[in-house]
Amino acid sequence: MLIFDAHLDLAMNGVDWNRDMRMAVADIRVQEKLLGLTDPGRQTNTTSFPELKRAEVKIGVATLIARLEQQINHPLGMTSPEACYAMAHAHLAYYRAMEKSGYVKMLRTREAFRAHADAALSGADVPFGFVLSMECADAVLDPDNIREWFDNGLRAVGITHYGANRYGGGTRCEVGLAVDALPLLKNIEELGMILDMTHLSDNAFWQVADRFGGKILASHQNARKFCNWQRQFSDEQLKSVFQRGGVVGISFDAIMLQEGWVRCVTKPIVTIERAVDNIDHMCQLAGNAKQIGIGSDLDGGFGYDQTPADLNTIADLQKIPAMLEKRGYPVADIAGIMHGNWIRYFAESLPA
């Protein structure tokens, strides 16, 4: 079944991790082993362009990510907003280079998006078509600089990541919005860009919900019901996104699925069924199966050492339809969760 993945850090893999994403996953693992790379996430990668094709992930969201926060999960911390701006441009250049090589296609407009989605749904052999998003707005030099990023193709943005930054509080803190967030949110809304609510602190989440009137989503976000710490949304937060017409993408990071999971200490024991538990819970909260999708975050700075125990590569997402069918979900709802809900959302939300 076609998969729409709403959160893939492809440029981070290609640039920060210096992986040749044109290679097979197995070959990247061997290469990193021969190079003696042993940091967490090395030799355990789950994603590459050939693997996306094998997984039937033909459309989705790809990110720019550069942040000022200190290292938390992987070495992403930069020393200045200007350095973040430069790194995000390196990520943009990576996508442009891969587009020239025929591996990806940036989808900037509603029309281009619909055409690519239709081709993917028809079974055509297409490059990975992506909507460009920014995870953490540290690369936005000031609130007006978001206009330059929009002109470069950026269509969605999350303003925080881990900790507090110049725009507000993110995961693992309870800081609210910073002063500069207000004109930034105003500009995002005026441009018709989509705001990603993922990685907002609880306080910042509710402040954004009160102050931002544009379109929202949560690209890679699980339920606090199954993993009770702040990275996941409470039921009230999930309902807020659903009431605003947003879609939530289920993530496959063990830290978001397994209670008490500690990086480099705990072994994953949860399986993909826990992700399906999240899907089912959110469908019950929403009262429908039309606002939940996939936002895997696979290779977002971790490998299969930090995914469900039965997930080896992104192709294992193809196990989900049978799991949903076993729970009584009809084929139309399963197709919606795997691709249709995100396709509908972006076909309506991208600019003409």
Backbone torsions as a table, in degrees:
resi	resn	phi	psi	omega
1	MET	NA	141.8	176.0
2	LEU	-59.0	138.5	177.3
3	ILE	-119.8	132.1	167.8
4	PHE	-102.9	119.2	-179.9
5	ASP	-108.7	116.2	-172.3
6	ALA	-86.6	4.6	176.4
7	HIS	-155.3	101.1	176.7
8	LEU	-132.2	121.8	179.8
9	ASP	-89.8	62.9	-172.6
10	LEU	-68.1	-43.4	-178.4
11	ALA	-68.2	-33.2	176.0
12	MET	-60.6	-40.6	176.5
13	ASN	-64.2	-44.0	-175.9
14	GLY	-73.1	-33.8	-174.9
15	VAL	-101.5	-62.6	-176.3
16	ASP	-63.6	-43.1	-177.0
17	TRP	-91.2	-6.6	176.3
18	ASN	54.8	43.3	177.3
19	ARG	-97.2	140.1	173.0
20	ASP	-84.8	97.6	-173.2
21	MET	-72.6	-2.2	174.4
22	ARG	-79.9	-13.8	-177.8
23	MET	-83.7	160.0	172.7
24	ALA	-66.3	149.9	178.6
25	VAL	-54.2	-45.7	-178.4
26	ALA	-61.0	-37.1	-179.4
27	ASP	-71.3	-36.1	175.9
28	ILE	-64.1	-40.5	178.5
29	ARG	-61.2	-45.4	179.3
30	VAL	-63.2	-43.3	179.9
31	GLN	-59.6	-44.2	-179.2
32	GLU	-68.3	-31.9	175.7
33	LYS	-66.6	-44.7	179.9
34	LEU	-65.0	-31.3	178.8
35	LEU	-81.3	-5.3	179.0
36	GLY	73.1	27.3	179.7
37	LEU	-85.1	115.7	-172.0
38	THR	-123.6	6.6	177.7
39	ASP	-61.5	155.8	176.7
40	PRO	-52.8	132.3	-178.3
41	GLY	97.9	-19.5	177.8
42	ARG	-79.7	147.8	179.7
43	GLN	66.0	5.6	-178.2
44	THR	-129.7	19.4	-176.3
45	ASN	-58.7	154.3	-175.1
46	THR	-120.7	-7.6	-168.3
47	THR	-137.4	140.3	168.7
48	SER	-158.2	172.8	-179.1
49	PHE	-63.1	-43.0	175.8
50	PRO	-62.2	-34.9	-179.4
51	GLU	-71.9	-34.6	174.7
52	LEU	-59.7	-42.1	179.5
53	LYS	-64.6	-44.3	179.4
54	ARG	-63.8	-32.5	-178.8
55	ALA	-81.2	-4.4	-175.6
56	GLU	64.9	27.8	172.5
57	VAL	-90.6	92.8	-175.0
58	LYS	-104.3	-3.9	-175.4
59	ILE	-156.3	148.3	-178.7
60	GLY	173.0	-155.1	-179.7
61	VAL	-122.8	130.9	176.8
62	ALA	-118.5	149.8	-168.0
63	THR	-113.3	157.7	159.2
64	LEU	-107.6	132.7	177.9
65	ILE	-143.3	121.2	173.9
66	ALA	-150.3	131.0	-171.9
67	ARG	-139.1	157.6	178.0
68	LEU	-91.0	-16.7	-177.5
69	GLU	-59.5	152.9	176.6
70	GLN	-67.3	159.9	-177.5
71	GLN	-56.7	131.3	177.6
72	ILE	-124.0	-61.0	-180.0
73	ASN	-107.2	-23.5	-175.0
74	HIS	-164.0	160.2	-172.1
75	PRO	-76.3	77.2	-179.9
76	LEU	-108.4	-12.1	-172.4
77	GLY	-64.8	128.4	176.3
78	MET	-106.2	172.4	-173.7
79	THR	-99.1	-12.7	-176.6
80	SER	-157.6	159.2	174.1
81	PRO	-58.5	-35.1	-179.9
82	GLU	-65.0	-37.9	177.4
83	ALA	-68.1	-37.7	175.8
84	CYS	-62.8	-42.7	178.2
85	TYR	-58.6	-44.4	-179.4
86	ALA	-66.3	-42.2	-179.3
87	MET	-66.4	-40.6	178.0
88	ALA	-63.5	-35.3	175.6
89	HIS	-68.2	-31.8	174.8
90	ALA	-64.1	-40.8	176.8
91	HIS	-62.8	-42.8	178.0
92	LEU	-61.2	-42.1	178.3
93	ALA	-63.4	-35.0	177.6
94	TYR	-61.6	-46.8	178.9
95	TYR	-63.7	-38.9	179.3
96	ARG	-64.3	-40.8	178.8
97	ALA	-65.5	-42.7	179.2
98	MET	-68.3	-29.0	175.7
99	GLU	-68.7	-40.4	176.5
100	LYS	-61.4	-32.4	-178.5
101	SER	-85.2	-4.6	175.7
102	GLY	87.4	12.3	-178.2
103	TYR	-88.9	-28.9	-178.3
104	VAL	-137.9	167.2	174.7
105	LYS	-144.6	120.9	179.2
106	MET	-77.1	132.4	-177.4
107	LEU	-110.4	99.6	-173.3
108	ARG	-90.7	-29.6	-172.0
109	THR	-121.1	162.6	178.0
110	ARG	-57.3	-42.3	-177.4
111	GLU	-66.7	-45.3	179.0
112	ALA	-64.2	-38.2	179.5
113	PHE	-64.1	-47.6	-178.1
114	ARG	-63.3	-39.5	179.9
115	ALA	-63.6	-42.8	-179.7
116	HIS	-69.6	-41.0	179.2
117	ALA	-61.9	-41.7	179.0
118	ASP	-62.8	-41.0	179.0
119	ALA	-65.2	-42.5	179.1
120	ALA	-63.8	-42.1	179.8
121	LEU	-66.0	-27.9	179.8
122	SER	-77.5	-8.6	-178.5
123	GLY	92.0	7.6	-179.3
124	ALA	-64.8	151.1	177.4
125	ASP	-84.1	95.0	-175.2
126	VAL	-117.0	155.8	171.9
127	PRO	-67.4	168.3	177.4
128	PHE	-68.2	113.2	178.4
129	GLY	-89.7	132.2	-173.4
130	PHE	-137.6	146.5	166.2
131	VAL	-90.9	133.9	-177.1
132	LEU	-87.6	128.5	179.2
133	SER	-127.2	159.6	175.3
134	MET	-119.2	122.1	177.2
135	GLU	-97.2	103.9	-176.0
136	CYS	88.6	121.8	-174.2
137	ALA	-91.0	21.9	176.7
138	ASP	-61.2	-23.4	179.3
139	ALA	-81.8	-4.9	175.9
140	VAL	-89.1	107.7	-169.3
141	LEU	-62.3	-36.3	177.2
142	ASP	-157.7	168.1	-175.2
143	PRO	-54.4	-34.0	-179.7
144	ASP	-76.9	-20.0	-179.3
145	ASN	-66.3	-16.6	177.9
146	ILE	-61.8	-24.9	179.5
147	ARG	-66.4	-38.1	176.3
148	GLU	-63.5	-42.0	179.6
149	TRP	-65.3	-37.3	176.2
150	PHE	-61.8	-43.3	178.8
151	ASP	-62.4	-27.4	177.9
152	ASN	-83.3	1.3	175.7
153	GLY	109.5	-3.3	-179.4
154	LEU	-66.3	130.0	-176.6
155	ARG	-122.6	-12.9	177.6
156	ALA	-144.4	152.1	-178.8
157	VAL	-152.9	138.4	167.7
158	GLY	-107.9	130.9	-167.8
159	ILE	-84.8	-16.1	-179.1
160	THR	-131.1	170.4	176.0
161	HIS	-137.3	-111.8	175.3
162	TYR	-97.0	136.3	-179.9
163	GLY	75.5	-171.4	179.6
164	ALA	-95.9	143.0	174.4
165	ASN	-128.5	-163.5	-175.8
166	ARG	-68.4	-14.2	-177.1
167	TYR	-109.6	-11.6	177.4
168	GLY	152.2	-165.7	-175.1
169	GLY	-93.2	139.8	177.2
170	GLY	-117.7	-163.2	-179.1
171	THR	-55.5	141.2	178.9
172	ARG	71.9	25.9	169.2
173	CYS	-151.2	169.9	178.6
174	GLU	-122.8	27.1	175.1
175	VAL	-72.2	144.5	176.1
176	GLY	-89.1	-158.4	-179.9
177	LEU	-74.2	145.1	173.3
178	ALA	-86.9	165.3	-176.7
179	VAL	-58.0	-42.8	-177.3
180	ASP	-67.6	-14.8	178.7
181	ALA	-67.1	-30.8	-174.6
182	LEU	-65.7	-51.6	175.2
183	PRO	-67.3	-29.7	176.9
184	LEU	-64.5	-46.9	178.5
185	LEU	-62.1	-38.5	178.2
186	LYS	-61.5	-44.3	-179.9
187	ASN	-66.6	-40.9	178.0
188	ILE	-59.0	-44.1	-179.8
189	GLU	-66.1	-43.2	-178.8
190	GLU	-64.2	-35.4	179.8
191	LEU	-75.5	-12.7	-176.5
192	GLY	77.2	21.1	176.8
193	MET	-77.7	162.3	-180.0
194	ILE	-97.6	135.3	177.7
195	LEU	-97.5	124.1	176.8
196	ASP	-89.2	117.5	-177.6
197	MET	-79.6	-8.4	179.6
198	THR	-59.5	142.9	174.7
199	HIS	73.7	12.4	170.4
200	LEU	-82.3	141.8	170.6
201	SER	-63.4	164.4	179.4
202	ASP	-58.3	-45.3	-179.7
203	ASN	-63.3	-45.3	-179.5
204	ALA	-65.0	-36.3	179.4
205	PHE	-56.0	-51.7	-175.0
206	TRP	-71.9	-30.6	175.3
207	GLN	-67.0	-40.7	176.3
208	VAL	-64.1	-44.0	-179.4
209	ALA	-57.8	-33.9	-179.9
210	ASP	-79.2	-28.5	-169.2
211	ARG	-107.2	-16.7	-175.0
212	PHE	-107.0	124.7	-176.4
213	GLY	-105.3	4.3	-178.1
214	GLY	-88.2	-165.3	-178.8
215	LYS	-78.1	140.5	179.9
216	ILE	-129.0	160.1	171.0
217	LEU	-152.6	174.3	171.9
218	ALA	-132.8	100.4	-166.3
219	SER	-67.6	-38.8	-178.9
220	HIS	-145.1	94.3	-166.7
221	GLN	-150.7	122.8	179.9
222	ASN	-105.5	-178.0	-174.9
223	ALA	-97.9	134.6	178.9
224	ARG	-65.1	-19.9	179.4
225	LYS	-55.5	-35.0	-174.6
226	PHE	-100.7	-16.7	-178.6
227	CYS	-148.9	96.5	-161.8
228	ASN	-87.8	74.2	165.6
229	TRP	-148.7	173.1	-162.7
230	GLN	-66.5	-18.4	-179.4
231	ARG	-62.4	-29.1	179.0
232	GLN	-89.6	157.8	177.1
233	PHE	-85.7	142.5	169.2
234	SER	-70.3	165.9	177.8
235	ASP	-59.8	-35.5	179.9
236	GLU	-65.8	-39.1	177.9
237	GLN	-67.1	-42.9	177.9
238	LEU	-60.1	-45.5	179.5
239	LYS	-61.3	-36.6	178.8
240	SER	-62.3	-42.8	177.7
241	VAL	-64.7	-44.5	-179.4
242	PHE	-62.8	-41.4	-179.0
243	GLN	-64.3	-25.4	178.7
244	ARG	-88.9	4.4	179.6
245	GLY	83.7	12.2	-179.1
246	GLY	-80.3	160.4	175.0
247	VAL	-112.7	145.1	179.9
248	VAL	-115.2	130.1	177.8
249	GLY	-99.5	130.5	-179.3
250	ILE	-78.9	131.1	-179.2
251	SER	-98.1	156.0	-177.2
252	PHE	-116.5	26.8	174.3
253	ASP	-82.9	125.4	-177.3
254	ALA	-59.0	-29.3	-179.1
255	ILE	-66.5	-16.9	179.5
256	MET	-103.8	0.7	-175.7
257	LEU	-121.6	-30.0	-171.8
258	GLN	-114.2	116.4	-179.5
259	GLU	-56.5	128.0	176.2
260	GLY	78.6	9.5	-178.8
261	TRP	-65.1	134.1	-179.8
262	VAL	-124.9	126.7	-177.9
263	ARG	-58.4	132.8	177.7
264	CYS	69.0	6.0	178.7
265	VAL	-121.5	-52.7	-175.0
266	THR	-89.9	139.2	172.2
267	LYS	-91.2	139.0	177.7
268	PRO	-63.9	130.0	174.1
269	ILE	-118.1	-17.9	175.6
270	VAL	-69.3	157.6	178.0
271	THR	-117.6	-179.0	177.9
272	ILE	-58.7	-24.7	177.8
273	GLU	-57.7	-29.9	178.4
274	ARG	-67.8	-36.1	174.5
275	ALA	-64.9	-38.2	178.2
276	VAL	-68.7	-32.4	172.2
277	ASP	-57.3	-42.9	178.5
278	ASN	-63.1	-43.8	178.4
279	ILE	-58.0	-48.9	-177.3
280	ASP	-62.7	-43.7	-179.9
281	HIS	-60.7	-43.6	-178.0
282	MET	-70.0	-34.8	175.2
283	CYS	-61.6	-39.9	178.5
284	GLN	-65.9	-40.9	179.3
285	LEU	-64.9	-42.9	-177.9
286	ALA	-73.3	-25.3	-175.6
287	GLY	79.9	13.7	178.8
288	ASN	-163.3	174.5	177.9
289	ALA	-110.8	24.0	-173.1
290	LYS	-102.1	1.2	-175.7
291	GLN	-126.4	20.8	179.4
292	ILE	-127.4	139.0	178.4
293	GLY	-146.9	-159.8	179.7
294	ILE	-108.0	134.6	172.2
295	GLY	-142.6	73.9	-159.7
296	SER	-61.9	-36.8	-171.5
297	ASP	61.3	17.9	-179.6
298	LEU	-66.2	133.6	-171.1
299	ASP	65.1	27.2	171.0
300	GLY	-83.2	51.9	-179.8
301	GLY	92.1	11.6	177.3
302	PHE	-148.9	165.9	179.4
303	GLY	-120.4	-158.6	-177.0
304	TYR	-69.3	-6.4	171.6
305	ASP	-71.5	-9.3	-178.1
306	GLN	-134.1	36.4	176.4
307	THR	-130.6	172.9	173.4
308	PRO	-51.5	147.9	-171.9
309	ALA	-61.0	-25.1	-178.9
310	ASP	-101.0	19.8	177.0
311	LEU	-113.6	118.0	179.0
312	ASN	-106.5	-40.6	173.9
313	THR	-138.7	173.8	-179.0
314	ILE	-61.6	-22.3	178.6
315	ALA	-63.2	-20.3	179.3
316	ASP	-71.8	-8.6	171.7
317	LEU	-62.0	-19.6	178.2
318	GLN	-69.4	-6.6	174.7
319	LYS	-75.9	-17.3	-172.2
320	ILE	-66.6	-44.7	-177.9
321	PRO	-53.2	-44.0	-179.7
322	ALA	-65.0	-35.4	178.8
323	MET	-66.7	-40.8	177.8
324	LEU	-68.4	-39.4	178.5
325	GLU	-61.3	-39.5	179.5
326	LYS	-63.8	-27.6	179.1
327	ARG	-87.4	2.8	175.3
328	GLY	95.8	9.2	179.3
329	TYR	-74.6	133.2	177.4
330	PRO	-71.3	160.2	-175.8
331	VAL	-57.1	-40.5	-177.9
332	ALA	-63.1	-40.4	179.0
333	ASP	-69.1	-38.0	178.6
334	ILE	-63.5	-44.5	178.0
335	ALA	-62.5	-36.6	177.1
336	GLY	-62.7	-45.6	-179.4
337	ILE	-65.6	-39.2	-176.6
338	MET	-75.2	-30.9	-179.3
339	HIS	-157.0	-35.0	-167.9
340	GLY	-65.2	-36.6	-176.9
341	ASN	-67.3	-43.0	177.4
342	TRP	-68.0	-39.9	179.8
343	ILE	-61.3	-44.9	177.7
344	ARG	-60.5	-44.4	-176.1
345	TYR	-61.6	-51.0	-176.9
346	PHE	-72.4	-31.2	176.7
347	ALA	-63.8	-26.2	177.7
348	GLU	-92.7	-24.5	-167.5
349	SER	-101.6	-24.0	-179.5
350	LEU	-72.3	155.3	179.6
351	PRO	-69.8	153.4	176.0
352	ALA	-71.3	NA	NA
